[in-house]
């Protein structure tokens, strides 16, 4: 592929973030592609990025790891290209396992073209008869998080009661559908009336409430008069505190995310912790990348469900890198409806 005379548009991380991220924490620049030449003796690949995922975990990487040691992986370096999960096309390769024209998903730069020096970290896309963007949602980390956290860690049984926070997000919309497939009664919470309708109509939730407009405690009493067997937690903080008081004995909680805490200087305390003892609750935190051995099993299952119409997935797609920062910031305010993505190119 001839690269001369082409610019590479990039999103640069300007400096560490305190509080909620802002668009001014990032900068859009154009750099020369002359730096994107694969070293002769390397096993690198050159990618053309097609889709980028706006994921809540990226907020951890925007904090200074020295002053905030709770980051999941290394913090971003100020002045560097932002990094996140993406779907891309291989345009040049010096690695025997990747050829020009292959589609892959994995960590890549928020830019039009990226060199990956260790391509073994990439996942080659085998099923291309589904939308490529799905590999950043239902067939990617979000789907794996939903499947591992709910199906494997919570071991749900038909008839059990399930509560899902952030019920229409990239993970929550799938947890709700898996719960219904397994014969559970499932209730979710969301941040707008539009999302209430979406979760009921598209994802099959039995009930959904708007946590910004309603009393959480009263809603949980009304929808779970006998208590909650399984809580899939995407929020943490005050929501987790409230839910602990509504859990049934021997209930299970999958701690997938805690988005309510990511932008706080001081995390909120949880007061109902003694309920864990008195109710003999099981709380399990997990990271999707610990379950790479299950990726292919899940993807094959999800592709079949998608083709059979048993599983649906809703995306919120922003167009172009010029809108990428706004899209990323928006997820921390609940502006997205479905999984938030940025489309750079189709192929």
C-alpha positions as CSV (number, residue, x, y, z in Angstrom):
1,X,0.0,0.0,0.0
2,X,1.5,3.4,-1.0
3,X,1.5,5.7,2.0
4,X,3.4,8.7,0.7
5,X,1.7,12.1,0.7
6,X,-0.9,11.0,3.2
7,X,-1.5,12.5,6.7
8,X,-2.4,10.5,9.7
9,X,-5.0,12.1,11.9
10,X,-4.5,11.4,15.6
11,X,-6.2,12.0,19.0
12,X,-3.5,13.1,21.5
13,X,-4.0,12.8,25.2
14,X,-2.9,16.2,26.6
15,X,-2.5,15.6,30.4
16,X,-3.8,13.7,33.4
17,X,-7.5,14.2,34.2
18,X,-9.2,15.2,37.4
19,X,-12.9,14.8,37.7
20,X,-14.9,14.3,34.6
21,X,-12.9,14.3,31.3
22,X,-13.4,17.2,28.9
23,X,-12.9,17.5,25.2
24,X,-10.1,19.9,25.9
25,X,-8.2,17.1,27.6
26,X,-7.5,15.8,24.1
27,X,-6.1,17.3,20.9
28,X,-6.7,16.4,17.2
29,X,-3.5,16.7,15.1
30,X,-2.3,15.5,11.7
31,X,1.1,13.9,11.4
32,X,3.1,12.6,8.5
33,X,2.8,8.9,7.6
34,X,6.5,8.7,6.9
35,X,6.9,7.5,10.4
36,X,4.6,4.5,9.7
37,X,7.2,2.4,7.8
38,X,7.6,-1.1,9.1
39,X,11.2,-1.9,10.2
40,X,12.8,-4.4,7.9
41,X,13.6,-7.0,10.5
42,X,10.4,-6.6,12.5
43,X,7.3,-8.8,12.8
44,X,5.0,-5.7,13.0
45,X,1.8,-4.9,11.2
46,X,0.4,-1.6,9.9
47,X,-3.3,-1.2,10.6
48,X,-5.9,1.0,9.0
49,X,-8.3,1.7,11.9
50,X,-12.0,1.3,11.1
51,X,-13.9,1.5,14.4
52,X,-12.9,2.7,17.8
53,X,-14.7,1.8,21.1
54,X,-15.5,4.4,23.8
55,X,-15.0,2.3,26.9
56,X,-15.5,3.4,30.6
57,X,-12.3,1.7,31.6
58,X,-10.3,4.3,29.6
59,X,-11.0,6.8,32.4
60,X,-8.6,4.8,34.7
61,X,-5.8,5.3,32.2
62,X,-6.4,9.1,32.2
63,X,-5.3,9.3,35.8
64,X,-1.8,9.6,37.1
65,X,-1.1,6.0,38.2
66,X,1.4,7.2,40.9
67,X,-1.2,9.4,42.6
68,X,-4.1,7.1,41.8
69,X,-2.8,3.5,42.0
70,X,-6.2,2.0,41.3
71,X,-5.8,2.0,37.5
72,X,-6.4,-1.3,35.8
73,X,-3.5,-1.0,33.3
74,X,-0.8,1.6,32.7
75,X,-1.8,5.2,32.5
76,X,-1.7,7.1,29.3
77,X,1.4,9.2,28.7
78,X,0.6,12.9,28.2
79,X,1.4,14.0,24.7
80,X,0.9,10.4,23.3
81,X,-1.8,9.0,21.0
82,X,-4.9,7.8,22.9
83,X,-5.2,4.0,23.0
84,X,-8.3,1.8,23.1
85,X,-10.0,-1.2,21.6
86,X,-10.6,-1.0,17.9
87,X,-11.4,-2.9,14.7
88,X,-8.9,-2.5,11.9
89,X,-7.7,-3.8,8.6
90,X,-4.1,-5.0,8.0
91,X,-2.6,-3.0,5.2
92,X,1.0,-4.2,5.6
93,X,2.4,-7.1,7.5
94,X,5.8,-8.6,8.4
95,X,4.2,-11.2,10.7
96,X,3.6,-14.7,9.3
97,X,0.1,-15.0,11.0
98,X,-1.3,-11.8,9.5
99,X,-1.7,-11.0,5.8
100,X,-2.7,-7.8,4.0
101,X,-6.5,-7.6,4.0
102,X,-7.0,-9.4,7.3
103,X,-9.5,-7.9,9.8
104,X,-8.5,-7.8,13.5
105,X,-9.7,-6.4,16.8
106,X,-7.7,-5.4,19.9
107,X,-5.9,-2.4,21.4
108,X,-4.9,0.2,18.8
109,X,-4.3,3.9,18.5
110,X,-7.0,6.6,18.2
111,X,-5.7,7.5,14.8
112,X,-6.2,6.6,11.2
113,X,-3.2,4.2,10.9
114,X,-1.3,2.4,13.7
115,X,1.8,0.2,13.8
116,X,1.4,-2.7,16.2
117,X,4.9,-4.1,17.0
118,X,3.5,-7.2,18.9
119,X,0.6,-8.4,16.7
120,X,0.1,-11.5,18.8
121,X,-2.0,-9.3,21.1
122,X,-4.5,-8.9,18.2
123,X,-7.5,-11.1,17.6
124,X,-8.0,-12.1,14.0
125,X,-11.7,-11.8,12.9
126,X,-12.9,-15.0,11.4
127,X,-16.6,-14.3,11.0
128,X,-17.0,-11.3,8.7
129,X,-20.6,-12.0,7.8
130,X,-21.7,-9.9,10.8
131,X,-21.0,-6.2,11.2
132,X,-17.3,-5.6,11.9
133,X,-18.3,-3.0,14.6
134,X,-19.8,-5.9,16.7
135,X,-16.3,-6.9,17.6
136,X,-16.1,-3.8,19.8
137,X,-19.4,-4.8,21.5
138,X,-21.4,-8.0,21.5
139,X,-18.5,-9.9,19.9
140,X,-15.8,-8.1,21.8
141,X,-14.8,-7.1,25.4
142,X,-18.4,-6.0,26.3
143,X,-19.9,-9.3,25.2
144,X,-17.2,-11.3,27.0
145,X,-17.7,-9.3,30.1
146,X,-21.5,-9.9,30.1
147,X,-21.1,-13.6,29.3
148,X,-18.3,-14.4,31.8
149,X,-19.7,-12.2,34.6
150,X,-23.3,-13.3,34.4
151,X,-23.3,-16.9,33.0
152,X,-20.1,-18.2,34.5
153,X,-19.6,-16.3,37.7
154,X,-23.2,-15.9,38.8
155,X,-24.4,-19.4,37.6
156,X,-28.0,-18.2,37.2
157,X,-30.9,-20.6,37.5
158,X,-34.4,-20.4,35.9
159,X,-36.7,-18.4,38.2
160,X,-34.0,-16.4,39.9
161,X,-34.4,-12.6,40.2
162,X,-31.8,-10.4,38.5
163,X,-31.0,-6.7,38.7
164,X,-28.8,-5.0,36.2
165,X,-27.5,-1.4,36.5
166,X,-26.7,0.5,33.3
167,X,-29.2,-1.9,31.6
168,X,-28.9,-0.4,28.1
169,X,-25.1,0.0,27.9
170,X,-22.7,-2.1,26.0
171,X,-22.6,-4.8,28.6
172,X,-26.0,-4.4,30.4
173,X,-28.1,-4.9,27.2
174,X,-26.5,-8.3,26.8
175,X,-26.8,-9.3,30.5
176,X,-30.5,-8.6,30.3
177,X,-30.9,-10.8,27.2
178,X,-28.8,-13.7,28.7
179,X,-30.9,-13.5,31.8
180,X,-34.2,-13.9,29.9
181,X,-32.7,-16.7,27.8
182,X,-32.0,-18.6,31.1
183,X,-35.5,-18.1,32.4
184,X,-34.8,-15.4,35.0
185,X,-36.9,-12.4,36.1
186,X,-34.8,-9.3,35.2
187,X,-35.1,-5.7,36.1
188,X,-32.7,-2.9,34.9
189,X,-32.0,0.7,35.7
190,X,-31.1,3.4,33.1
191,X,-30.6,7.2,33.0
192,X,-33.3,8.4,30.5
193,X,-36.9,7.5,29.5
194,X,-35.6,6.7,26.0
195,X,-33.4,4.0,27.5
196,X,-36.3,2.7,29.6
197,X,-38.2,2.0,26.3
198,X,-35.1,0.6,24.6
199,X,-34.4,-1.9,27.4
200,X,-38.0,-3.1,27.6
201,X,-38.6,-3.3,23.8
202,X,-35.3,-4.4,22.4
203,X,-33.7,-6.3,25.3
204,X,-36.7,-7.9,26.9
205,X,-36.3,-6.6,30.5
206,X,-39.4,-7.3,32.7
207,X,-39.2,-3.9,34.2
208,X,-36.9,-0.9,33.9
209,X,-36.7,2.3,35.9
210,X,-35.0,5.7,35.4
211,X,-32.7,6.0,38.4
212,X,-32.3,9.8,37.8
213,X,-36.0,10.4,38.2
214,X,-37.1,7.8,40.7
215,X,-36.4,6.6,44.2
216,X,-34.1,3.6,43.9
217,X,-35.0,2.0,47.2
218,X,-38.8,2.2,46.5
219,X,-38.2,0.8,42.9
220,X,-36.2,-2.1,44.2
221,X,-38.8,-2.9,46.9
222,X,-41.6,-2.8,44.3
223,X,-39.9,-4.9,41.6
224,X,-38.1,-7.3,44.1
225,X,-40.6,-7.9,46.9
226,X,-38.8,-11.2,47.8
227,X,-35.3,-9.7,47.2
228,X,-32.6,-10.0,44.6
229,X,-30.7,-13.2,43.8
230,X,-28.2,-11.8,41.3
231,X,-26.9,-8.2,40.9
232,X,-24.8,-7.4,37.9
233,X,-23.1,-4.2,39.0
234,X,-21.9,-1.7,36.4
235,X,-22.2,1.3,38.8
236,X,-20.9,0.8,42.3
237,X,-21.1,3.5,45.0
238,X,-24.5,4.4,46.3
239,X,-26.3,2.0,44.0
240,X,-24.3,-0.9,45.3
241,X,-24.9,0.3,48.8
242,X,-28.7,0.3,48.2
243,X,-28.7,-3.1,46.5
244,X,-26.9,-4.8,49.3
245,X,-29.9,-4.2,51.5
246,X,-32.2,-5.9,49.0
247,X,-30.1,-9.0,48.3
248,X,-31.5,-12.4,49.3
249,X,-29.4,-14.8,51.4
250,X,-26.7,-16.5,49.4
251,X,-27.1,-14.0,46.6
252,X,-24.4,-13.3,44.0
253,X,-23.0,-10.0,42.8
254,X,-20.8,-9.7,39.7
255,X,-18.7,-6.5,40.0
256,X,-18.1,-5.6,36.3
257,X,-17.7,-1.9,36.6
258,X,-18.2,1.1,38.9
259,X,-18.7,4.0,36.6
260,X,-20.2,6.2,39.3
261,X,-16.7,6.3,41.0
262,X,-14.4,6.9,38.0
263,X,-14.5,10.7,38.1
264,X,-14.5,11.2,41.8
265,X,-11.5,12.5,43.7
266,X,-12.6,10.4,46.8
267,X,-14.6,7.2,46.2
268,X,-18.0,6.9,48.0
269,X,-18.2,4.6,51.0
270,X,-20.5,1.6,51.1
271,X,-22.3,1.3,54.4
272,X,-24.2,-2.0,54.1
273,X,-21.1,-4.2,54.0
274,X,-22.3,-6.2,57.1
275,X,-25.0,-7.6,54.8
276,X,-22.3,-9.6,53.0
277,X,-21.8,-11.5,56.3
278,X,-25.4,-11.8,57.5
279,X,-26.7,-12.8,54.1
280,X,-23.6,-14.9,53.1
281,X,-23.3,-13.0,49.9
282,X,-20.8,-13.7,47.2
283,X,-19.2,-10.7,45.4
284,X,-16.9,-11.4,42.6
285,X,-14.8,-8.9,40.7
286,X,-13.2,-9.8,37.4
287,X,-11.3,-8.5,34.4
288,X,-12.3,-9.9,30.9
289,X,-8.7,-10.3,29.8
290,X,-8.3,-13.0,32.4
291,X,-10.6,-15.2,30.3
292,X,-8.9,-15.1,26.9
293,X,-9.2,-18.9,26.8
294,X,-13.0,-18.5,26.5
295,X,-13.1,-15.8,23.8
296,X,-13.6,-18.1,20.9
297,X,-16.2,-20.2,22.7
298,X,-18.2,-17.1,23.4
299,X,-17.8,-15.5,20.0
300,X,-19.1,-18.7,18.2
301,X,-22.1,-18.8,20.6
302,X,-22.9,-15.1,20.1
303,X,-22.6,-15.2,16.3
304,X,-25.0,-18.1,16.2
305,X,-27.5,-16.3,18.5
306,X,-27.2,-13.1,16.3
307,X,-27.9,-15.0,13.1
308,X,-30.8,-16.8,14.8
309,X,-32.3,-13.5,16.0
310,X,-32.0,-14.6,19.6
311,X,-29.6,-11.7,20.4
312,X,-29.8,-8.1,19.4
313,X,-27.3,-5.3,19.8
314,X,-27.7,-1.6,19.8
315,X,-24.8,0.8,18.9
316,X,-24.5,4.6,19.1
317,X,-22.0,5.5,16.3
318,X,-20.2,8.8,16.0
319,X,-18.6,9.6,12.6
320,X,-14.9,10.5,12.3
321,X,-12.1,11.3,14.6
322,X,-13.2,14.9,14.8
323,X,-16.2,13.7,16.8
324,X,-14.3,11.0,18.8
325,X,-13.5,13.1,21.9
326,X,-17.1,14.3,22.3
327,X,-18.3,10.7,22.0
328,X,-15.8,9.5,24.6
329,X,-16.6,12.3,27.1
330,X,-20.3,11.7,26.6
331,X,-20.4,8.1,28.0
332,X,-19.5,9.5,31.4
333,X,-22.7,11.6,31.3
334,X,-24.9,8.9,29.9
335,X,-25.4,10.6,26.5
336,X,-24.9,7.4,24.5
337,X,-27.8,5.1,23.7
338,X,-26.3,1.6,23.3
339,X,-22.6,0.9,22.8
340,X,-20.7,4.1,21.9
341,X,-18.4,3.7,18.9
342,X,-16.5,5.9,16.5
343,X,-16.5,5.0,12.8
344,X,-13.4,6.0,10.8
345,X,-14.0,3.9,7.7
346,X,-16.1,0.9,6.7
347,X,-13.3,-1.1,5.0
